């Protein structure tokens, strides 16, 4: 079980900023058991805004897929699994 995918969401945001993707971003984390987190990230130095969430009784279960969309229609995906996180899956 994964306690909280938001730490890796922050790494994904930084990767996308470094890649010159256009703000704001919408980031969704989806677990295979149906647990979901969705955030909006408007600009560096601000917190992510929680848009939606749903947690199953067992929390987030591996693997968790992260999808980030930018204001220009760009997309980045990442995978969190027991072997570690990977961007660009």
C-alpha positions in Angstrom: 0.0 0.0 0.0 1.2 3.5 -0.8 0.5 6.0 2.0 0.6 9.3 0.0 1.6 9.8 -3.7 1.8 13.6 -3.4 5.6 13.6 -2.7 6.2 12.1 -6.1 3.6 14.4 -7.7 5.9 17.3 -6.6 8.8 15.6 -8.4 6.6 15.2 -11.5 5.6 18.9 -11.4 9.3 19.9 -11.3 10.2 17.6 -14.2 7.4 19.2 -16.2 8.5 22.7 -15.3 12.0 21.8 -16.4 10.6 20.5 -19.6 8.9 23.9 -20.3 5.4 22.6 -20.1 2.7 25.4 -19.8 1.1 26.2 -16.4 -1.4 25.6 -14.9 -1.1 21.8 -14.6 -3.8 19.3 -13.6 -2.3 16.2 -11.9 -4.3 13.0 -11.3 -3.1 10.0 -9.3 -5.1 6.8 -9.9 -4.6 3.5 -8.0 -5.5 0.2 -9.4 -8.1 -0.2 -6.7 -10.0 3.0 -7.6 -8.4 5.5 -5.2 -8.0 8.9 -6.9 -6.4 12.3 -6.1 -6.6 15.2 -8.5 -4.8 18.6 -8.0 -4.3 21.9 -9.9 -0.9 23.5 -9.8 -0.9 27.1 -10.8 2.6 28.5 -10.3 5.9 27.7 -8.5 5.9 28.7 -4.8 2.3 27.9 -4.3 0.6 24.8 -3.0 -1.3 22.4 -5.2 -5.1 22.9 -5.0 -7.0 19.7 -4.3 -9.7 19.3 -6.9 -11.1 15.8 -6.1 -10.3 12.7 -4.1 -11.6 9.3 -3.3 -9.9 6.7 -1.2 -10.8 3.1 -0.9 -10.5 1.4 2.5 -7.0 0.1 1.7 -5.7 3.5 0.4 -3.6 3.6 -2.7 -2.5 0.2 -3.9 0.4 -0.3 -6.3 0.8 0.4 -9.1 -0.4 4.0 -9.1 -0.5 5.9 -12.4 0.1 9.7 -12.4 -1.1 11.8 -15.3 -0.2 15.5 -15.7 -1.9 17.7 -18.3 -0.7 21.2 -19.1 -2.5 24.3 -20.4 -1.3 23.7 -24.0 -2.6 20.1 -24.1 0.7 18.5 -23.3 0.8 15.4 -21.2 3.3 13.5 -19.0 2.7 10.2 -17.3 4.5 8.4 -14.5 4.2 5.1 -12.7 4.6 4.4 -9.0 5.2 0.8 -8.1 7.1 -1.2 -5.6 10.2 -1.0 -7.8 10.2 2.8 -7.5 8.7 5.7 -9.4 9.4 6.3 -13.1 8.5 9.3 -15.2 7.6 8.8 -18.9 5.9 5.4 -18.7 
